[in-house]
Amino acid sequence: MSSFRLTGLAATALLALATLTQAQTPAADTSAPATACIDWLDHDMGRLNSSEQHDLCALTAGKTVLVVNTASFCGFTPQFEGLEALYQRYKDEGLMIVGFPSDDFNQESDSAAETAEVCFINYGVTFPMTSVIKVKGADAHPIFQKLHVKGEPQWNFNKYLVSKSGEVLAHYGSTVDPDSATLIQAIEQQL
């Protein structure tokens, strides 16, 4: 999908539809046997541009997880396209991608609506996106403090691969594209 910008009423309507779609992100499959929540993912996180919450336990229980710190105005922002393709390719096999927008590198909008427009409208993201959080330093959200065992993000679009049991397996920097053979092979080994 190519990046494009809509204006006026069309953009407002599409953003409302995208936000509604994000609000309908599926919860955990309740027909399957219960899988324990990964303790450090036991958080309710604000949904991007919404008053609703993501229950990370429900979203991630029993799944391989790829955690990504994102930003709307970064040279790596086009990686949303590849992340969405990865999600579509593997979500039915047990991959959950969760995007965590952050302004720690001064490349995120102050407006949740604008961040949502970049993610949902410009790049067609359907995987869960949270509200903006801190991802580095002493003020990092506890999820990212846990991820730091494999390295603190040095820029936007760092990717952390987490096993179904909650082990942080690998940290991939910004320059590792979502369609890189190394990342895909690591994901496939966990599914």
C-alpha atoms as a printed R data frame, in Angstrom:
    type eleno elety resid chain resno       x       y      z
1   ATOM     1    CA   MET     A     1   0.000   0.000  0.000
2   ATOM     2    CA   SER     A     2   1.407   3.386 -0.913
3   ATOM     3    CA   SER     A     3   1.509   6.265  1.505
4   ATOM     4    CA   PHE     A     4  -0.954   9.023  0.687
5   ATOM     5    CA   ARG     A     5  -2.621  11.920  2.456
6   ATOM     6    CA   LEU     A     6  -6.346  12.665  2.496
7   ATOM     7    CA   THR     A     7  -7.875  15.944  3.499
8   ATOM     8    CA   GLY     A     8 -11.192  17.199  4.716
9   ATOM     9    CA   LEU     A     9 -14.291  15.119  5.207
10  ATOM    10    CA   ALA     A    10 -12.889  11.995  3.511
11  ATOM    11    CA   ALA     A    11  -9.943  11.864  5.916
12  ATOM    12    CA   THR     A    12 -12.221  12.398  8.922
13  ATOM    13    CA   ALA     A    13 -14.548   9.594  7.792
14  ATOM    14    CA   LEU     A    14 -11.686   7.199  7.112
15  ATOM    15    CA   LEU     A    15 -10.033   8.004 10.436
16  ATOM    16    CA   ALA     A    16 -13.305   7.340 12.267
17  ATOM    17    CA   LEU     A    17 -13.634   3.999 10.441
18  ATOM    18    CA   ALA     A    18 -10.004   3.089 11.174
19  ATOM    19    CA   THR     A    19 -10.397   3.972 14.851
20  ATOM    20    CA   LEU     A    20 -13.561   1.850 14.998
21  ATOM    21    CA   THR     A    21 -11.690  -1.038 13.343
22  ATOM    22    CA   GLN     A    22  -8.879  -0.653 15.892
23  ATOM    23    CA   ALA     A    23 -11.485  -0.701 18.693
24  ATOM    24    CA   GLN     A    24 -12.669  -4.054 17.328
25  ATOM    25    CA   THR     A    25  -9.230  -5.693 17.544
26  ATOM    26    CA   PRO     A    26 -10.033  -9.276 18.459
27  ATOM    27    CA   ALA     A    27  -9.608 -10.382 22.032
28  ATOM    28    CA   ALA     A    28  -8.071 -13.686 22.935
29  ATOM    29    CA   ASP     A    29  -9.790 -16.740 21.479
30  ATOM    30    CA   THR     A    30 -12.009 -17.870 24.341
31  ATOM    31    CA   SER     A    31 -12.853 -21.171 22.636
32  ATOM    32    CA   ALA     A    32  -9.254 -22.357 23.081
33  ATOM    33    CA   PRO     A    33  -7.928 -23.590 26.408
34  ATOM    34    CA   ALA     A    34  -6.881 -20.747 28.688
35  ATOM    35    CA   THR     A    35  -3.251 -19.763 28.357
36  ATOM    36    CA   ALA     A    36  -1.518 -17.953 31.154
37  ATOM    37    CA   CYS     A    37  -0.789 -14.299 30.696
38  ATOM    38    CA   ILE     A    38   2.851 -13.292 30.467
39  ATOM    39    CA   ASP     A    39   3.237 -11.412 33.754
40  ATOM    40    CA   TRP     A    40   5.185  -8.467 32.350
41  ATOM    41    CA   LEU     A    41   2.544  -8.013 29.630
42  ATOM    42    CA   ASP     A    42  -0.231  -7.840 32.234
43  ATOM    43    CA   HIS     A    43  -1.212  -4.273 31.365
44  ATOM    44    CA   ASP     A    44  -4.208  -2.452 30.031
45  ATOM    45    CA   MET     A    45  -2.904   0.071 27.541
46  ATOM    46    CA   GLY     A    46  -4.778   2.948 25.987
47  ATOM    47    CA   ARG     A    47  -5.748   2.319 22.363
48  ATOM    48    CA   LEU     A    48  -4.378   4.883 19.957
49  ATOM    49    CA   ASN     A    49  -6.808   7.786 19.529
50  ATOM    50    CA   SER     A    50  -9.488   6.095 21.631
51  ATOM    51    CA   SER     A    51 -10.810   6.148 25.172
52  ATOM    52    CA   GLU     A    52 -10.822   2.331 25.119
53  ATOM    53    CA   GLN     A    53  -8.076   0.026 26.362
54  ATOM    54    CA   HIS     A    54  -6.072  -2.862 24.933
55  ATOM    55    CA   ASP     A    55  -5.953  -5.823 27.339
56  ATOM    56    CA   LEU     A    56  -2.449  -7.009 26.475
57  ATOM    57    CA   CYS     A    57  -3.006 -10.311 28.310
58  ATOM    58    CA   ALA     A    58  -5.984 -11.123 26.121
59  ATOM    59    CA   LEU     A    59  -4.154 -10.021 22.975
60  ATOM    60    CA   THR     A    60  -0.899 -11.876 23.618
61  ATOM    61    CA   ALA     A    61  -1.679 -14.976 25.695
62  ATOM    62    CA   GLY     A    62  -0.387 -18.079 23.919
63  ATOM    63    CA   LYS     A    63   1.058 -16.071 21.039
64  ATOM    64    CA   THR     A    64   4.447 -15.150 19.698
65  ATOM    65    CA   VAL     A    65   4.669 -11.375 20.057
66  ATOM    66    CA   LEU     A    66   6.557  -8.752 18.092
67  ATOM    67    CA   VAL     A    67   6.727  -5.487 20.051
68  ATOM    68    CA   VAL     A    68   7.649  -2.395 18.030
69  ATOM    69    CA   ASN     A    69   8.316   1.176 19.142
70  ATOM    70    CA   THR     A    70   6.954   3.436 16.415
71  ATOM    71    CA   ALA     A    71   6.861   7.073 15.351
72  ATOM    72    CA   SER     A    72   4.866   8.853 12.663
73  ATOM    73    CA   PHE     A    73   7.534  11.197 11.312
74  ATOM    74    CA   CYS     A    74  10.616   8.993 11.076
75  ATOM    75    CA   GLY     A    75  12.569   7.812  8.067
76  ATOM    76    CA   PHE     A    76  11.585   4.282  9.134
77  ATOM    77    CA   THR     A    77   7.834   5.043  9.299
78  ATOM    78    CA   PRO     A    78   7.255   3.213  5.970
79  ATOM    79    CA   GLN     A    79   8.067   0.015  7.905
80  ATOM    80    CA   PHE     A    80   4.395   0.112  8.951
81  ATOM    81    CA   GLU     A    81   3.680  -1.364  5.514
82  ATOM    82    CA   GLY     A    82   5.992  -4.314  6.101
83  ATOM    83    CA   LEU     A    83   4.787  -4.806  9.671
84  ATOM    84    CA   GLU     A    84   1.183  -4.941  8.476
85  ATOM    85    CA   ALA     A    85   2.131  -7.458  5.760
86  ATOM    86    CA   LEU     A    86   3.918  -9.569  8.391
87  ATOM    87    CA   TYR     A    87   0.873  -9.404 10.653
88  ATOM    88    CA   GLN     A    88  -1.502 -10.416  7.863
89  ATOM    89    CA   ARG     A    89   0.797 -13.277  6.841
90  ATOM    90    CA   TYR     A    90   1.235 -14.804 10.319
91  ATOM    91    CA   LYS     A    91  -1.614 -13.650 12.573
92  ATOM    92    CA   ASP     A    92  -3.630 -16.814 11.983
93  ATOM    93    CA   GLU     A    93  -0.577 -18.880 12.933
94  ATOM    94    CA   GLY     A    94  -0.227 -17.142 16.291
95  ATOM    95    CA   LEU     A    95   1.774 -13.936 15.726
96  ATOM    96    CA   MET     A    96   0.647 -10.776 17.497
97  ATOM    97    CA   ILE     A    97   2.288  -7.467 16.640
98  ATOM    98    CA   VAL     A    98   1.769  -4.579 19.046
99  ATOM    99    CA   GLY     A    99   2.882  -1.068 18.119
100 ATOM   100    CA   PHE     A   100   3.867   1.390 20.831
101 ATOM   101    CA   PRO     A   101   4.110   4.957 19.530
102 ATOM   102    CA   SER     A   102   6.743   7.003 21.325
103 ATOM   103    CA   ASP     A   103   8.092  10.522 21.121
104 ATOM   104    CA   ASP     A   104  11.362   9.611 22.844
105 ATOM   105    CA   PHE     A   105  13.213  10.474 19.632
106 ATOM   106    CA   ASN     A   106  11.114  13.600 18.930
107 ATOM   107    CA   GLN     A   107   9.406  12.153 15.864
108 ATOM   108    CA   GLU     A   108   5.861  11.528 17.062
109 ATOM   109    CA   SER     A   109   2.943  13.905 16.752
110 ATOM   110    CA   ASP     A   110   1.487  15.616 19.804
111 ATOM   111    CA   SER     A   111  -1.917  14.708 18.355
112 ATOM   112    CA   ALA     A   112  -3.235  11.165 18.802
113 ATOM   113    CA   ALA     A   113  -5.561  11.789 15.854
114 ATOM   114    CA   GLU     A   114  -2.620  12.638 13.605
115 ATOM   115    CA   THR     A   115  -0.678   9.580 14.800
116 ATOM   116    CA   ALA     A   116  -3.754   7.438 14.131
117 ATOM   117    CA   GLU     A   117  -4.097   8.933 10.646
118 ATOM   118    CA   VAL     A   118  -0.519   7.975  9.795
119 ATOM   119    CA   CYS     A   119  -0.960   4.425 11.128
120 ATOM   120    CA   PHE     A   120  -4.496   3.517 10.118
121 ATOM   121    CA   ILE     A   121  -5.156   5.667  7.054
122 ATOM   122    CA   ASN     A   122  -1.768   6.184  5.411
123 ATOM   123    CA   TYR     A   123  -0.405   2.683  6.116
124 ATOM   124    CA   GLY     A   124  -3.532   0.579  6.733
125 ATOM   125    CA   VAL     A   125  -2.354  -0.780 10.082
126 ATOM   126    CA   THR     A   126  -4.766  -3.282 11.652
127 ATOM   127    CA   PHE     A   127  -2.565  -4.679 14.433
128 ATOM   128    CA   PRO     A   128  -3.026  -3.131 17.893
129 ATOM   129    CA   MET     A   129  -1.499   0.301 18.429
130 ATOM   130    CA   THR     A   130  -1.327   1.815 21.901
131 ATOM   131    CA   SER     A   131  -1.350   5.393 23.045
132 ATOM   132    CA   VAL     A   132   2.042   7.149 23.138
133 ATOM   133    CA   ILE     A   133   4.446   5.875 25.827
134 ATOM   134    CA   LYS     A   134   8.080   6.235 26.923
135 ATOM   135    CA   VAL     A   135  10.348   3.453 25.637
136 ATOM   136    CA   LYS     A   136  13.812   4.385 26.909
137 ATOM   137    CA   GLY     A   137  15.542   5.533 30.053
138 ATOM   138    CA   ALA     A   138  14.373   5.440 33.651
139 ATOM   139    CA   ASP     A   139  10.893   6.644 32.620
140 ATOM   140    CA   ALA     A   140  10.358   3.800 30.127
141 ATOM   141    CA   HIS     A   141   7.082   1.942 30.442
142 ATOM   142    CA   PRO     A   142   7.549  -1.317 32.432
143 ATOM   143    CA   ILE     A   143   7.070  -3.358 29.237
144 ATOM   144    CA   PHE     A   144  10.048  -1.637 27.649
145 ATOM   145    CA   GLN     A   145  12.050  -1.874 30.867
146 ATOM   146    CA   LYS     A   146  11.639  -5.650 30.537
147 ATOM   147    CA   LEU     A   147  12.565  -5.544 26.843
148 ATOM   148    CA   HIS     A   148  15.764  -3.667 27.691
149 ATOM   149    CA   VAL     A   149  17.303  -7.025 28.709
150 ATOM   150    CA   LYS     A   150  18.007  -7.370 24.965
151 ATOM   151    CA   GLY     A   151  18.912  -3.706 24.519
152 ATOM   152    CA   GLU     A   152  17.276  -0.314 24.843
153 ATOM   153    CA   PRO     A   153  15.891   1.149 21.619
154 ATOM   154    CA   GLN     A   154  18.351   3.549 20.054
155 ATOM   155    CA   TRP     A   155  15.774   4.836 17.571
156 ATOM   156    CA   ASN     A   156  12.232   4.219 16.352
157 ATOM   157    CA   PHE     A   157  11.059   0.913 14.864
158 ATOM   158    CA   ASN     A   158  13.063  -1.387 17.091
159 ATOM   159    CA   LYS     A   159  11.480  -4.820 17.099
160 ATOM   160    CA   TYR     A   160  11.471  -7.245 20.025
161 ATOM   161    CA   LEU     A   161  10.537 -10.879 19.482
162 ATOM   162    CA   VAL     A   162   8.885 -12.508 22.502
163 ATOM   163    CA   SER     A   163   8.135 -16.228 22.842
164 ATOM   164    CA   LYS     A   164   4.744 -17.627 23.849
165 ATOM   165    CA   SER     A   165   6.171 -18.176 27.333
166 ATOM   166    CA   GLY     A   166   7.312 -14.554 27.668
167 ATOM   167    CA   GLU     A   167  11.034 -14.893 26.988
168 ATOM   168    CA   VAL     A   168  12.478 -11.899 25.185
169 ATOM   169    CA   LEU     A   169  14.249 -13.755 22.395
170 ATOM   170    CA   ALA     A   170  15.770 -11.048 20.226
171 ATOM   171    CA   HIS     A   171  16.033  -7.334 19.580
172 ATOM   172    CA   TYR     A   172  16.164  -6.059 16.004
173 ATOM   173    CA   GLY     A   173  17.159  -2.462 15.364
174 ATOM   174    CA   SER     A   174  15.534   0.061 13.080
175 ATOM   175    CA   THR     A   175  17.520  -1.009 10.034
176 ATOM   176    CA   VAL     A   176  16.114  -4.547 10.139
177 ATOM   177    CA   ASP     A   177  13.138  -4.462  7.796
178 ATOM   178    CA   PRO     A   178   9.987  -6.408  8.709
179 ATOM   179    CA   ASP     A   179  10.501  -8.584  5.630
180 ATOM   180    CA   SER     A   180  14.112  -9.443  6.466
181 ATOM   181    CA   ALA     A   181  14.892 -13.149  6.186
182 ATOM   182    CA   THR     A   182  16.481 -13.105  9.654
183 ATOM   183    CA   LEU     A   183  13.362 -11.724 11.340
184 ATOM   184    CA   ILE     A   184  10.961 -13.935  9.379
185 ATOM   185    CA   GLN     A   185  12.997 -17.066 10.163
186 ATOM   186    CA   ALA     A   186  13.038 -16.206 13.886
187 ATOM   187    CA   ILE     A   187   9.262 -15.660 13.876
188 ATOM   188    CA   GLU     A   188   8.580 -18.885 11.976
189 ATOM   189    CA   GLN     A   189  10.677 -20.849 14.493
190 ATOM   190    CA   GLN     A   190   8.339 -19.644 17.254
191 ATOM   191    CA   LEU     A   191   5.012 -20.322 15.544
